[in-house]
Amino acid sequence: MKIFTVALAALAFSACHLQAATLDHHPHWSSEKLPDLYYEVLSRSLDQALELQAPDGRYRTAMPAVSDPDESGWRVTWMQFIYAPALLYHTDNPANRYRGSRQALESAIRAGDYLAGIVEADGSVLPRVNGKPTNPLDAHRTMYCWTEAYALLKPHLDSGRAARWAGALRRAGELIAAEEVFPRINRPKYTSPFLGFSPNHLGLRATTVWRMGMVLDIPEWVEKVQPALKRFVNHIRPGGYWEEHNGPTMSYDYLNVSVAGLLWHYSSEPDAMRAMRLNTDFHTHWTTPDGIDIHTVDQRNRSHFSPRASYGLFAFSHFPHGRRYARFRLLTALGDGDEPLQAMGLESLARIAQDAYYHVDGVETTIPQQEHSYRHTLDRPAVACKKGSWVYSMSALVGPERPLSQFYLDRIVPVSLWHAKTAHIIGGGNSKRQPELATFAVHRADGEWSYLPLDALIAGSREADTMCVAHEGFSLRFTFDIEDDTRAVVRAQAEFTYDRPDTAYLHLPLVLHAGGTLEAGAGRSFTLSARRLDLSGVGELSHNGWHASLPPAARLRWPYYTYSPYGDVRVPENIHNALGVLAVPLKNDGEWVEISFSVD
């Protein structure tokens, strides 16, 4: 019986990450349950990784280019993949082709020998490519996966190699514990303002030291860290997420729940089970039916609308709907191809190995993505709602700026709209110093923009939701009205709270695809490229199977490049992540402005 299909229209351009993955009878993957699918995917990925492994033992995603013999893009975090061949060599599963394979064992040994050679006497990790030092960022993640691989392979290592590996792991663990874990476990709160970094960094480093204590027989590490892990899982909010600053961060939250999963596995701590249950409920409702996290509540990242699977899936496997959700996440991340290394990368596949090892088997049940409708709210003002083929979300979370940190975005009450035939139409997310992306922004008479809300809330029910936002001088409202399976209407209004010569604007970030066609009223048609478009008074827009009817004063600009907290350039001009920003001025008398979206 066909259980569920994530079926999406085929597109003429590759920039849009829409896959045609099914939860059964997949064209490329024969396993129809977990953990078998994990082992099938890992076996296929090891086929590729063996061909690409460097002579010094490093895992790579491609052979070195002639123009880059020193592999400047190589990362030590790719060595997390050591977990995969170790697990495959060790584990019986009908989908595992590498059980007891010499190739798998030798690959893991070469990788472990490389790692043993880059841990310095003081415990610091100094990765090298062809003798040249490279970036050690997040090396603790690799140390964790190496620890798990060592635990699996220890009976198969000669005594000298086992001693070298254990010594290097211990040195690395001592430094992680002394510099990153022990000084922070007594901080007042496990959030970024108190820790100085994201809580996932503490959680992952702490579980690394904790697991090293178990595997290397250092009981004092286990005893010192375990109470901190219990405290960590108890920092979960009633809405089912760990807050980094003052609300959820979707992608990093999967890292946090992996901490709860490990704590439960080794201690049966009831608070860890409670955290996993809450977190499973959160993620299953804040994911669209094509496997994309709903990022409107995320303060760290805007969505680039690609499905992902790596950390934390094993934590969901304690629950029937969580097992199906984990399988759904993996299939959507794999897409419609059969090359997991290209689709997911070495780091994610390493965490699929963790998901496989700690998976809890059992039956599956329906997930929200299969339901005709649902409405889910958090413990703070945010809602995700599915009605037939539509999914919308609103985030009314507000918070203080973090001007000194590049990593925390401004909360600008974003909204999103998704349809089964088109995927995202409105792709709202938080940003930083980009008022044009704020759902509501006020253009002051002196030419300045005010875009950070003073307050916001969501008033609503299953029938309708209204987001109410306060800016200085304005009370603003926003609604989605899902009329039927093919038509949704956006409405917004503004009212003065005191008289000022300012103008409030509604902004909708439209997900337009470079290389695709935009039709803009009066028979005009544009192929979307890096060439700038500034369209006013067009009345109508059509793109990717959807059609929008606009008020006369609406203006569309393309491409609008969005802020990134990573890398050296804060607003990289990546055309495939660009948006089209629709701006509509609002009257100050409470008159509603209406924009309708219909799908062919």
C-alpha positions, 0 to 999 in steps of 0.5 A, spaced: 500 500 500 502 506 498 503 510 505 505 517 503 508 520 497 512 527 497 511 528 490 513 535 487 513 538 480 519 537 475 522 543 474 527 545 468 532 548 473 536 545 478 537 550 483 531 549 486 531 543 491 525 539 490 525 532 490 520 526 488 522 521 494 517 516 497 516 513 503 515 506 500 517 503 493 523 508 492 526 508 485 533 507 488 533 504 495 530 498 497 529 498 504 523 500 507 524 501 514 529 503 519 535 501 521 535 497 514 535 504 510 541 507 514 545 501 512 543 501 505 545 508 505 552 507 508 554 501 504 553 505 498 556 511 501 562 507 503 563 504 496 564 512 494 568 514 499 573 508 498 575 510 491 576 517 494 580 516 500 587 519 500 593 515 501 594 518 508 587 516 510 583 522 509 576 522 507 575 526 501 568 528 497 572 528 490 579 527 487 584 533 488 583 538 482 589 540 478 589 547 480 588 545 487 593 540 489 593 542 496 586 541 497 584 548 500 577 546 501 578 540 505 576 540 512 578 535 518 570 534 520 570 530 514 574 525 518 567 524 522 566 519 517 570 514 520 564 512 524 561 509 518 566 503 516 567 502 523 560 501 524 559 497 517 565 492 519 562 491 526 554 490 525 550 485 522 544 487 518 541 485 511 542 491 508 549 492 510 554 489 505 560 491 509 560 486 515 566 483 516 569 486 510 577 487 510 576 494 506 571 497 511 576 495 516 582 497 513 579 504 511 577 505 518 584 504 520 588 508 515 583 514 517 584 512 525 592 512 524 591 519 520 587 522 526 592 519 531 598 523 527 594 530 528 593 530 535 599 534 538 602 532 545 598 538 548 591 535 545 590 540 540 588 538 533 593 540 527 590 537 521 595 537 515 594 536 508 600 534 504 604 536 510 601 543 510 596 545 516 589 546 515 583 549 519 581 545 525 574 548 526 570 543 530 575 538 531 571 535 537 566 533 532 571 528 529 574 526 536 567 524 538 566 519 532 573 517 532 571 515 539 565 511 537 569 508 532 575 506 536 570 502 541 567 498 535 574 496 532 578 496 539 578 488 539 581 488 531 586 493 533 593 490 535 596 493 541 600 498 539 595 501 534 590 501 540 595 504 545 596 510 540 589 511 538 587 511 545 593 516 547 591 521 542 584 521 544 585 522 551 590 528 550 584 531 545 579 529 551 583 532 556 584 539 552 576 539 550 575 538 558 579 543 561 578 549 556 571 548 553 567 543 558 569 544 565 569 551 565 562 552 563 558 547 566 556 551 572 554 557 568 547 560 570 544 558 564 546 554 558 544 559 552 549 563 548 549 569 552 551 566 558 556 560 555 559 565 549 557 560 544 551 556 542 549 551 547 550 545 541 557 546 542 557 545 550 552 539 549 557 536 543 563 537 547 560 534 553 558 528 550 565 527 547 568 527 554 563 523 557 563 518 552 571 518 552 570 517 559 566 510 558 571 508 552 577 510 555 576 508 562 576 515 565 570 514 570 572 521 573 570 524 566 563 520 566 562 523 573 563 530 572 560 531 566 553 527 567 550 532 571 551 537 566 548 533 561 542 532 565 542 539 566 543 540 559 536 536 557 532 540 562 534 546 558 529 544 553 523 549 553 516 547 553 515 548 546 520 542 544 526 546 543 533 548 546 534 556 545 540 559 543 539 566 545 531 567 546 528 562 541 529 556 537 534 555 532 532 549 527 538 546 524 542 546 531 536 543 535 538 536 531 545 537 535 542 538 541 537 532 541 542 528 540 545 529 547 538 527 550 539 521 545 546 519 548 544 521 555 538 516 555 541 510 552 547 510 557 543 512 563 536 511 562 535 518 565 527 520 565 528 527 563 532 525 557 526 521 554 521 527 556 526 532 552 526 527 546 518 526 546 518 534 546 523 535 541 520 530 536 513 533 537 516 540 535 520 538 529 515 533 526 510 539 526 515 544 523 517 541 517 514 542 510 512 535 506 518 536 502 522 535 508 524 542 509 525 545 516 520 551 517 525 557 519 521 563 521 522 561 528 530 560 527 535 566 529 541 563 526 539 561 519 535 563 514 532 557 510 536 555 503 530 550 502 534 544 501 532 538 506 537 535 510 538 529 515 544 528 520 544 529 527 539 526 532 534 522 528 536 516 533 533 520 538 526 520 534 526 513 534 524 512 541 517 514 538 513 510 532 511 517 529 519 519 530 521 513 526 517 515 520 519 522 521 527 520 521 526 515 515 522 521 511 528 526 513 533 521 510 529 520 504 528 527 502 535 529 504 537 523 499 533 526 493 531 522 487 538 520 486 542 514 488 549 518 490 549 519 498 556 522 498 554 527 493 547 528 496 549 529 503 556 529 504 561 526 509 559 529 515 552 528 515 553 521 513 557 520 519 551 522 523 547 517 519 552 512 522 550 514 529 543 514 528 544 507 525 548 505 531 543 508 536 536 507 533 531 504 537 527 499 532 519 498 532 513 500 528 511 506 525 505 511 525 503 517 521 507 523 521 504 530 520 506 531 513 501 525 511 495 529 515 490 533 511 491 539 516 494 540 523 495 547 527 501 547 532 503 552 536 509 553 541 510 556 548 512 563 545 508 566 539 509 562 533 504 557 529 505 552 523 499 550 520 497 545 514 491 546 511 490 541 505 495 542 500 498 549 503 502 550 509 503 557 512 507 559 518 508 566 522 513 567 527 511 573 532 518 572 536 521 578 538 528 580 542 534 584 543 539 585 537 546 582 538 550 587 534 557 584 536 555 577 534 555 576 526 551 569 528 545 572 531 539 574 526 534 580 528 528 577 529 523 580 524 516 577 525 517 573 518 512 568 515 512 563 510 507 560 505 508 553 501 504 549 497 504 541 495 505 543 487 510 549 488 514 548 494 515 555 498 512 561 495 513 566 501 520 564 504 520 568 510 526 568 515 530 572 520 536 576 517 541 582 520 540 589 518 536 588 512 529 591 513 527 589 506 526 582 509 522 584 515 514 582 514 513 589 517 518 595 516 517 603 517 520 608 513 521 614 517 520 621 514 527 622 515 529 617 510 531 611 516 528 604 516 525 602 523 524 594 522 525 591 529 518 590 532 517 593 539 512 587 541 508 582 537 503 576 538 498 571 534 491 571 536 488 565 532 485 558 532 484 553 528 480 557 523 484 563 522 491 566 525 492 573 525 499 576 527 499 583 531 505 587 531 507 593 534 512 598 531 513 605 534 507 609 531 504 603 528 499 597 530 499 592 524 496 586 523 497 580 518 493 574 516 493 568 511 486 565 509 486 559 506 480 559 501 481 552 498 486 547 495 488 552 490 488 559 493 490 563 499 490 570 501 495 574 504 492 580 508 495 586 512 493 593 515 496 598 519 493 603 524 497 609 527 498 609 534 500 616 534 500 621 528 507 621 525 509 622 517 511 615 516 509 609 512 509 602 514 510 597 509 509 589 508 514 585 505 514 578 502 520 575 500 518 571 494 522 564 493 524 565 485 528 561 482 534 563 478 534 560 471 526 560 471 521 565 468 517 570 471 511 573 468 509 580 470 503 582 467 501 585 461 505 579 457 511 581 460 516 575 461 523 575 464 528 569 465 531 570 472 538 571 472 543 576 476 540 582 472 536 586 476 529 587 476 525 593 479 518 592 477 512 597 479 504 597 478 505 590 474 498 587 478 500 580 477 506 575 477 507 568 475 512 563 477 513 556 478 506 554 477 503 559 482 500 566 480 499 572 485 494 578 484 497 584 487 495 591 489 497 597 484 502 600 489 506 593 490 513 593 487 518 587 486 525 587 486 530 581 484 535 579 486 535 580 493 541 577 496 540 575 504 545 575 510 549 569 512 553 569 518 558 564 515 564 565 511 568 572 510 562 576 506 556 577 510 551 578 504 554 573 499 551 574 492 549 567 491 544 567 485 541 561 487 539 563 494 537 570 492 529 572 493 524 577 490 522 582 495 515 584 494 514 591 498 507 594 499 506 600 502 500 600 507 495 606 509 495 608 516 487 608 517 486 600 518 484 599 510 486 591 509 491 590 503 490 583 499 495 579 495 492 572 493 496 566 491 493 561 486 496 554 484 495 551 477 
